Amino acid sequence: MALWITDECINCDVCEPECPNDAISMGEEIYEIDPHKCTECVGHFAEPQCVQLCPVSCIPVHPQHVETRAELEAKYERLTGRAIVPIVAT
């Protein structure tokens, strides 16, 4: 489920540097998320960093790019060349 930035974006510049996949860039008017690079931070963090930091809550799931957890993990592995290491509870 790639994320997207709605037109409620205030261009605060908080999200772009926090994206571990470099999926966020400045568009013509507001920031945009490349759905081919967005993994919702799967493989990097427990929660999407842009969503956590956005002061106006304008980053929902993109309805045209719905992906399963397995698809997001595969995208992470394709983008980084690294496998996801499962966390084992002790």
N, CA, C and O atoms as a GROMACS GRO file, in nm:
protein
  360
    1MET      N    1   0.084  -0.118   0.000
    1MET     CA    2   0.000   0.000   0.000
    1MET      C    3   0.088   0.123   0.000
    1MET      O    4   0.125   0.174   0.106
    2ALA      N    5   0.120   0.169  -0.113
    2ALA     CA    6   0.197   0.292  -0.119
    2ALA      C    7   0.115   0.405  -0.057
    2ALA      O    8  -0.008   0.404  -0.060
    3LEU      N    9   0.184   0.499  -0.003
    3LEU     CA   10   0.120   0.615   0.057
    3LEU      C   11   0.116   0.727  -0.047
    3LEU      O   12   0.183   0.720  -0.150
    4TRP      N   13   0.037   0.829  -0.018
    4TRP     CA   14   0.035   0.946  -0.104
    4TRP      C   15   0.012   1.069  -0.020
    4TRP      O   16  -0.040   1.060   0.092
    5ILE      N   17   0.051   1.182  -0.072
    5ILE     CA   18   0.038   1.309  -0.001
    5ILE      C   19  -0.076   1.387  -0.064
    5ILE      O   20  -0.076   1.413  -0.184
    6THR      N   21  -0.174   1.424   0.018
    6THR     CA   22  -0.291   1.495  -0.032
    6THR      C   23  -0.262   1.644  -0.048
    6THR      O   24  -0.156   1.693  -0.008
    7ASP      N   25  -0.357   1.714  -0.106
    7ASP     CA   26  -0.339   1.858  -0.127
    7ASP      C   27  -0.349   1.940   0.001
    7ASP      O   28  -0.342   2.063  -0.002
    8GLU      N   29  -0.365   1.872   0.113
    8GLU     CA   30  -0.361   1.941   0.243
    8GLU      C   31  -0.217   1.966   0.288
    8GLU      O   32  -0.195   2.031   0.391
    9CYS      N   33  -0.120   1.915   0.213
    9CYS     CA   34   0.022   1.932   0.245
    9CYS      C   35   0.056   2.080   0.256
    9CYS      O   36   0.014   2.162   0.173
   10ILE      N   37   0.134   2.114   0.359
   10ILE     CA   38   0.175   2.254   0.379
   10ILE      C   39   0.322   2.276   0.342
   10ILE      O   40   0.378   2.382   0.371
   11ASN      N   41   0.384   2.176   0.277
   11ASN     CA   42   0.524   2.186   0.236
   11ASN      C   43   0.617   2.220   0.351
   11ASN      O   44   0.701   2.309   0.341
   12CYS      N   45   0.600   2.148   0.460
   12CYS     CA   46   0.680   2.176   0.579
   12CYS      C   47   0.821   2.117   0.570
   12CYS      O   48   0.906   2.147   0.654
   13ASP      N   49   0.846   2.034   0.470
   13ASP     CA   50   0.978   1.974   0.446
   13ASP      C   51   1.019   1.868   0.547
   13ASP      O   52   1.137   1.832   0.552
   14VAL      N   53   0.927   1.819   0.628
   14VAL     CA   54   0.961   1.720   0.730
   14VAL      C   55   0.971   1.579   0.672
   14VAL      O   56   1.059   1.502   0.713
   15CYS      N   57   0.885   1.544   0.579
   15CYS     CA   58   0.877   1.406   0.531
   15CYS      C   59   0.991   1.365   0.439
   15CYS      O   60   1.044   1.254   0.452
   16GLU      N   61   1.030   1.450   0.349
   16GLU     CA   62   1.128   1.412   0.246
   16GLU      C   63   1.258   1.354   0.302
   16GLU      O   64   1.297   1.246   0.260
   17PRO      N   65   1.325   1.420   0.395
   17PRO     CA   66   1.452   1.364   0.442
   17PRO      C   67   1.438   1.237   0.527
   17PRO      O   68   1.535   1.165   0.548
   18GLU      N   69   1.318   1.210   0.575
   18GLU     CA   70   1.295   1.093   0.660
   18GLU      C   71   1.265   0.965   0.582
   18GLU      O   72   1.265   0.857   0.640
   19CYS      N   73   1.239   0.976   0.453
   19CYS     CA   74   1.203   0.859   0.373
   19CYS      C   75   1.327   0.775   0.342
   19CYS      O   76   1.417   0.823   0.273
   20PRO      N   77   1.333   0.652   0.392
   20PRO     CA   78   1.451   0.569   0.370
   20PRO      C   79   1.464   0.518   0.226
   20PRO      O   80   1.571   0.471   0.187
   21ASN      N   81   1.358   0.528   0.148
   21ASN     CA   82   1.361   0.480   0.010
   21ASN      C   83   1.372   0.593  -0.092
   21ASN      O   84   1.368   0.568  -0.213
   22ASP      N   85   1.387   0.716  -0.046
   22ASP     CA   86   1.391   0.832  -0.135
   22ASP      C   87   1.270   0.836  -0.227
   22ASP      O   88   1.280   0.871  -0.344
   23ALA      N   89   1.154   0.799  -0.171
   23ALA     CA   90   1.030   0.796  -0.249
   23ALA      C   91   0.959   0.931  -0.250
   23ALA      O   92   0.868   0.951  -0.330
   24ILE      N   93   0.999   1.022  -0.165
   24ILE     CA   94   0.932   1.152  -0.153
   24ILE      C   95   1.016   1.259  -0.219
   24ILE      O   96   1.136   1.270  -0.195
   25SER      N   97   0.950   1.339  -0.304
   25SER     CA   98   1.018   1.451  -0.369
   25SER      C   99   0.918   1.564  -0.390
   25SER      O  100   0.797   1.545  -0.382
   26MET      N  101   0.972   1.682  -0.415
   26MET     CA  102   0.886   1.797  -0.437
   26MET      C  103   0.823   1.788  -0.576
   26MET      O  104   0.893   1.772  -0.676
   27GLY      N  105   0.691   1.798  -0.580
   27GLY     CA  106   0.619   1.800  -0.706
   27GLY      C  107   0.604   1.944  -0.753
   27GLY      O  108   0.679   2.032  -0.710
   28GLU      N  109   0.509   1.966  -0.841
   28GLU     CA  110   0.488   2.102  -0.892
   28GLU      C  111   0.442   2.198  -0.782
   28GLU      O  112   0.483   2.314  -0.780
   29GLU      N  113   0.357   2.149  -0.692
   29GLU     CA  114   0.304   2.236  -0.586
   29GLU      C  115   0.329   2.182  -0.446
   29GLU      O  116   0.355   2.259  -0.353
   30ILE      N  117   0.320   2.050  -0.430
   30ILE     CA  118   0.339   1.987  -0.300
   30ILE      C  119   0.429   1.865  -0.316
   30ILE      O  120   0.463   1.824  -0.427
   31TYR      N  121   0.466   1.807  -0.203
   31TYR     CA  122   0.548   1.686  -0.208
   31TYR      C  123   0.466   1.571  -0.266
   31TYR      O  124   0.344   1.567  -0.254
   32GLU      N  125   0.536   1.478  -0.330
   32GLU     CA  126   0.473   1.361  -0.389
   32GLU      C  127   0.549   1.236  -0.346
   32GLU      O  128   0.667   1.242  -0.313
   33ILE      N  129   0.479   1.122  -0.347
   33ILE     CA  130   0.540   0.994  -0.313
   33ILE      C  131   0.536   0.906  -0.437
   33ILE      O  132   0.430   0.886  -0.497
   34ASP      N  133   0.652   0.853  -0.474
   34ASP     CA  134   0.661   0.760  -0.587
   34ASP      C  135   0.613   0.623  -0.538
   34ASP      O  136   0.680   0.562  -0.455
   35PRO      N  137   0.500   0.575  -0.588
   35PRO     CA  138   0.447   0.447  -0.539
   35PRO      C  139   0.536   0.328  -0.572
   35PRO      O  140   0.523   0.222  -0.510
   36HIS      N  141   0.626   0.343  -0.667
   36HIS     CA  142   0.717   0.235  -0.703
   36HIS      C  143   0.833   0.224  -0.604
   36HIS      O  144   0.903   0.122  -0.601
   37LYS      N  145   0.854   0.326  -0.522
   37LYS     CA  146   0.961   0.325  -0.422
   37LYS      C  147   0.908   0.315  -0.279
   37LYS      O  148   0.982   0.277  -0.189
   38CYS      N  149   0.782   0.348  -0.258
   38CYS     CA  150   0.726   0.351  -0.122
   38CYS      C  151   0.696   0.209  -0.073
   38CYS      O  152   0.622   0.134  -0.136
   39THR      N  153   0.755   0.175   0.041
   39THR     CA  154   0.728   0.047   0.106
   39THR      C  155   0.658   0.067   0.240
   39THR      O  156   0.649  -0.025   0.321
   40GLU      N  157   0.610   0.188   0.264
   40GLU     CA  158   0.552   0.224   0.394
   40GLU      C  159   0.652   0.198   0.506
   40GLU      O  160   0.615   0.168   0.619
   41CYS      N  161   0.779   0.210   0.472
   41CYS     CA  162   0.892   0.189   0.563
   41CYS      C  163   0.909   0.043   0.605
   41CYS      O  164   0.988   0.014   0.696
   42VAL      N  165   0.837  -0.049   0.542
   42VAL     CA  166   0.857  -0.191   0.569
   42VAL      C  167   1.003  -0.224   0.540
   42VAL      O  168   1.056  -0.186   0.435
   43GLY      N  169   1.067  -0.294   0.632
   43GLY     CA  170   1.208  -0.327   0.618
   43GLY      C  171   1.300  -0.227   0.684
   43GLY      O  172   1.416  -0.256   0.711
   44HIS      N  173   1.248  -0.108   0.711
   44HIS     CA  174   1.328  -0.003   0.773
   44HIS      C  175   1.279   0.030   0.914
   44HIS      O  176   1.358   0.035   1.009
   45PHE      N  177   1.149   0.053   0.926
   45PHE     CA  178   1.089   0.095   1.053
   45PHE      C  179   0.957   0.023   1.075
   45PHE      O  180   0.900  -0.034   0.982
   46ALA      N  181   0.908   0.025   1.197
   46ALA     CA  182   0.780  -0.039   1.229
   46ALA      C  183   0.662   0.041   1.175
   46ALA      O  184   0.556  -0.017   1.148
   47GLU      N  185   0.678   0.170   1.160
   47GLU     CA  186   0.571   0.258   1.113
   47GLU      C  187   0.626   0.351   1.004
   47GLU      O  188   0.744   0.384   1.006
   48PRO      N  189   0.541   0.393   0.910
   48PRO     CA  190   0.587   0.489   0.809
   48PRO      C  191   0.631   0.620   0.875
   48PRO      O  192   0.554   0.684   0.946
   49GLN      N  193   0.754   0.658   0.850
   49GLN     CA  194   0.809   0.776   0.914
   49GLN      C  195   0.740   0.904   0.870
   49GLN      O  196   0.720   0.994   0.952
   50CYS      N  197   0.703   0.914   0.743
   50CYS     CA  198   0.638   1.036   0.696
   50CYS      C  199   0.503   1.056   0.766
   50CYS      O  200   0.468   1.168   0.802
   51VAL      N  201   0.430   0.948   0.785
   51VAL     CA  202   0.300   0.955   0.852
   51VAL      C  203   0.320   0.996   0.997
   51VAL      O  204   0.244   1.078   1.049
   52GLN      N  205   0.420   0.940   1.063
   52GLN     CA  206   0.446   0.971   1.203
   52GLN      C  207   0.482   1.118   1.224
   52GLN      O  208   0.446   1.177   1.326
   53LEU      N  209   0.552   1.177   1.127
   53LEU     CA  210   0.602   1.313   1.144
   53LEU      C  211   0.515   1.422   1.085
   53LEU      O  212   0.531   1.540   1.119
   54CYS      N  213   0.423   1.387   0.997
   54CYS     CA  214   0.341   1.488   0.929
   54CYS      C  215   0.255   1.567   1.028
   54CYS      O  216   0.174   1.508   1.099
   55PRO      N  217   0.273   1.699   1.033
   55PRO     CA  218   0.197   1.780   1.129
   55PRO      C  219   0.051   1.802   1.091
   55PRO      O  220  -0.029   1.844   1.175
   56VAL      N  221   0.014   1.773   0.966
   56VAL     CA  222  -0.125   1.796   0.924
   56VAL      C  223  -0.196   1.666   0.885
   56VAL      O  224  -0.308   1.671   0.834
   57SER      N  225  -0.133   1.554   0.907
   57SER     CA  226  -0.193   1.422   0.879
   57SER      C  227  -0.251   1.413   0.738
   57SER      O  228  -0.368   1.381   0.719
   58CYS      N  229  -0.166   1.442   0.639
   58CYS     CA  230  -0.212   1.441   0.500
   58CYS      C  231  -0.151   1.328   0.417
   58CYS      O  232  -0.138   1.341   0.295
   59ILE      N  233  -0.113   1.217   0.483
   59ILE     CA  234  -0.048   1.107   0.411
   59ILE      C  235  -0.123   0.977   0.438
   59ILE      O  236  -0.085   0.899   0.526
   60PRO      N  237  -0.230   0.952   0.361
   60PRO     CA  238  -0.304   0.826   0.374
   60PRO      C  239  -0.250   0.720   0.278
   60PRO      O  240  -0.157   0.744   0.200
   61VAL      N  241  -0.309   0.602   0.286
   61VAL     CA  242  -0.278   0.495   0.190
   61VAL      C  243  -0.334   0.536   0.055
   61VAL      O  244  -0.445   0.588   0.046
   62HIS      N  245  -0.256   0.514  -0.049
   62HIS     CA  246  -0.300   0.548  -0.184
   62HIS      C  247  -0.400   0.442  -0.232
   62HIS      O  248  -0.364   0.325  -0.244
   63PRO      N  249  -0.523   0.481  -0.259
   63PRO     CA  250  -0.626   0.383  -0.296
   63PRO      C  251  -0.599   0.310  -0.428
   63PRO      O  252  -0.655   0.203  -0.450
   64GLN      N  253  -0.516   0.365  -0.513
   64GLN     CA  254  -0.484   0.300  -0.640
   64GLN      C  255  -0.359   0.215  -0.634
   64GLN      O  256  -0.321   0.154  -0.734
   65HIS      N  257  -0.294   0.210  -0.518
   65HIS     CA  258  -0.170   0.133  -0.504
   65HIS      C  259  -0.174   0.049  -0.376
   65HIS      O  260  -0.083   0.056  -0.294
   66VAL      N  261  -0.279  -0.029  -0.361
   66VAL     CA  262  -0.293  -0.114  -0.243
   66VAL      C  263  -0.204  -0.237  -0.259
   66VAL      O  264  -0.210  -0.305  -0.361
   67GLU      N  265  -0.120  -0.264  -0.158
   67GLU     CA  266  -0.028  -0.376  -0.161
   67GLU      C  267  -0.034  -0.451  -0.028
   67GLU      O  268  -0.061  -0.391   0.076
   68THR      N  269  -0.011  -0.580  -0.033
   68THR     CA  270  -0.007  -0.661   0.089
   68THR      C  271   0.128  -0.642   0.157
   68THR      O  272   0.221  -0.586   0.100
   69ARG      N  273   0.137  -0.689   0.279
   69ARG     CA  274   0.264  -0.685   0.352
   69ARG      C  275   0.372  -0.760   0.273
   69ARG      O  276   0.485  -0.713   0.262
   70ALA      N  277   0.336  -0.876   0.218
   70ALA     CA  278   0.432  -0.955   0.140
   70ALA      C  279   0.481  -0.878   0.017
   70ALA      O  280   0.599  -0.885  -0.018
   71GLU      N  281   0.391  -0.806  -0.049
   71GLU     CA  282   0.430  -0.726  -0.165
   71GLU      C  283   0.523  -0.612  -0.125
   71GLU      O  284   0.618  -0.581  -0.197
   72LEU      N  285   0.496  -0.549  -0.010
   72LEU     CA  286   0.582  -0.442   0.039
   72LEU      C  287   0.720  -0.496   0.075
   72LEU      O  288   0.821  -0.432   0.048
   73GLU      N  289   0.724  -0.615   0.137
   73GLU     CA  290   0.852  -0.678   0.170
   73GLU      C  291   0.932  -0.710   0.044
   73GLU      O  292   1.053  -0.688   0.039
   74ALA      N  293   0.863  -0.761  -0.058
   74ALA     CA  294   0.930  -0.793  -0.185
   74ALA      C  295   0.983  -0.666  -0.251
   74ALA      O  296   1.092  -0.666  -0.308
   75LYS      N  297   0.906  -0.558  -0.242
   75LYS     CA  298   0.952  -0.430  -0.299
   75LYS      C  299   1.075  -0.381  -0.225
   75LYS      O  300   1.170  -0.333  -0.287
   76TYR      N  301   1.074  -0.391  -0.091
   76TYR     CA  302   1.190  -0.353  -0.011
   76TYR      C  303   1.313  -0.432  -0.056
   76TYR      O  304   1.420  -0.374  -0.078
   77GLU      N  305   1.298  -0.563  -0.069
   77GLU     CA  306   1.410  -0.648  -0.109
   77GLU      C  307   1.459  -0.613  -0.249
   77GLU      O  308   1.580  -0.614  -0.275
   78ARG      N  309   1.368  -0.581  -0.340
   78ARG     CA  310   1.405  -0.542  -0.476
   78ARG      C  311   1.479  -0.407  -0.475
   78ARG      O  312   1.578  -0.390  -0.547
   79LEU      N  313   1.432  -0.312  -0.395
   79LEU     CA  314   1.494  -0.179  -0.391
   79LEU      C  315   1.629  -0.178  -0.322
   79LEU      O  316   1.719  -0.104  -0.362
   80THR      N  317   1.644  -0.258  -0.217
   80THR     CA  318   1.766  -0.253  -0.136
   80THR      C  319   1.864  -0.366  -0.165
   80THR      O  320   1.983  -0.355  -0.135
   81GLY      N  321   1.814  -0.475  -0.223
   81GLY     CA  322   1.900  -0.591  -0.244
   81GLY      C  323   1.925  -0.669  -0.116
   81GLY      O  324   2.013  -0.754  -0.111
   82ARG      N  325   1.847  -0.639  -0.012
   82ARG     CA  326   1.861  -0.707   0.117
   82ARG      C  327   1.732  -0.777   0.153
   82ARG      O  328   1.623  -0.728   0.122
   83ALA      N  329   1.744  -0.891   0.217
   83ALA     CA  330   1.627  -0.965   0.265
   83ALA      C  331   1.583  -0.908   0.398
   83ALA      O  332   1.664  -0.856   0.474
   84ILE      N  333   1.454  -0.917   0.424
   84ILE     CA  334   1.402  -0.873   0.554
   84ILE      C  335   1.437  -0.978   0.658
   84ILE      O  336   1.412  -1.097   0.638
   85VAL      N  337   1.493  -0.935   0.766
   85VAL     CA  338   1.529  -1.025   0.875
   85VAL      C  339   1.417  -1.024   0.977
   85VAL      O  340   1.389  -0.921   1.037
   86PRO      N  341   1.352  -1.139   0.998
   86PRO     CA  342   1.243  -1.143   1.096
   86PRO      C  343   1.297  -1.121   1.238
   86PRO      O  344   1.406  -1.165   1.272
   87ILE      N  345   1.217  -1.053   1.317
   87ILE     CA  346   1.252  -1.030   1.457
   87ILE      C  347   1.200  -1.148   1.537
   87ILE      O  348   1.082  -1.181   1.532
   88VAL      N  349   1.290  -1.213   1.611
   88VAL     CA  350   1.254  -1.330   1.690
   88VAL      C  351   1.237  -1.287   1.835
   88VAL      O  352   1.327  -1.228   1.894
   89ALA      N  353   1.122  -1.317   1.892
   89ALA     CA  354   1.096  -1.285   2.032
   89ALA      C  355   1.174  -1.381   2.121
   89ALA      O  356   1.185  -1.500   2.091
   90THR      N  357   1.228  -1.329   2.228
   90THR     CA  358   1.302  -1.414   2.322
   90THR      C  359   1.230  -1.432   2.450
   90THR      O  360   1.279  -1.501   2.540
   0.00000   0.00000   0.00000
